[in-house]
Amino acid sequence: MLNYAVIFFIIAIIAAVLGFSGIAGAASNIAWILFVVFLVLAVISLLRKKA
């Protein structure tokens, strides 16, 4: 999950440098959503291991 977030972040950076603002915005939004999902799942996993 974190790998996909990093890949979309890199795509967003490359698209922004090349001037594709629509693609850069969409890729950064996808990267942000995947990162948040990763954090939520990581916290849930850590809480389950403690119990």
C-alpha positions as a Python dict, from the first residue, in 0.01 Angstrom:
ca = {
    (1, 'M'): (0, 0, 0),
    (2, 'L'): (280, 240, 87),
    (3, 'N'): (457, 145, -237),
    (4, 'Y'): (156, 257, -440),
    (5, 'A'): (141, 585, -249),
    (6, 'V'): (507, 653, -326),
    (7, 'I'): (460, 561, -693),
    (8, 'F'): (163, 799, -730),
    (9, 'F'): (360, 1071, -551),
    (10, 'I'): (648, 1032, -796),
    (11, 'I'): (402, 1042, -1088),
    (12, 'A'): (255, 1362, -943),
    (13, 'I'): (597, 1525, -917),
    (14, 'I'): (693, 1429, -1272),
    (15, 'A'): (358, 1546, -1409),
    (16, 'A'): (389, 1877, -1224),
    (17, 'V'): (738, 1936, -1361),
    (18, 'L'): (615, 1866, -1714),
    (19, 'G'): (317, 2098, -1671),
    (20, 'F'): (32, 1848, -1652),
    (21, 'S'): (-147, 2006, -1359),
    (22, 'G'): (-464, 1794, -1384),
    (23, 'I'): (-276, 1466, -1378),
    (24, 'A'): (-46, 1594, -1102),
    (25, 'G'): (-342, 1693, -886),
    (26, 'A'): (-520, 1362, -937),
    (27, 'A'): (-204, 1161, -867),
    (28, 'S'): (-129, 1357, -551),
    (29, 'N'): (-485, 1305, -427),
    (30, 'I'): (-459, 931, -489),
    (31, 'A'): (-120, 922, -314),
    (32, 'W'): (-265, 1109, -14),
    (33, 'I'): (-563, 873, 13),
    (34, 'L'): (-342, 563, -11),
    (35, 'F'): (-106, 703, 253),
    (36, 'V'): (-392, 773, 494),
    (37, 'V'): (-532, 421, 438),
    (38, 'F'): (-183, 281, 504),
    (39, 'L'): (-156, 475, 830),
    (40, 'V'): (-499, 361, 948),
    (41, 'L'): (-421, -2, 870),
    (42, 'A'): (-81, 24, 1038),
    (43, 'V'): (-235, 164, 1358),
    (44, 'I'): (-504, -107, 1359),
    (45, 'S'): (-237, -372, 1308),
    (46, 'L'): (-27, -237, 1596),
    (47, 'L'): (-328, -221, 1827),
    (48, 'R'): (-428, -578, 1745),
    (49, 'K'): (-77, -709, 1824),
    (50, 'K'): (-79, -543, 2166),
    (51, 'A'): (-407, -708, 2268),
}
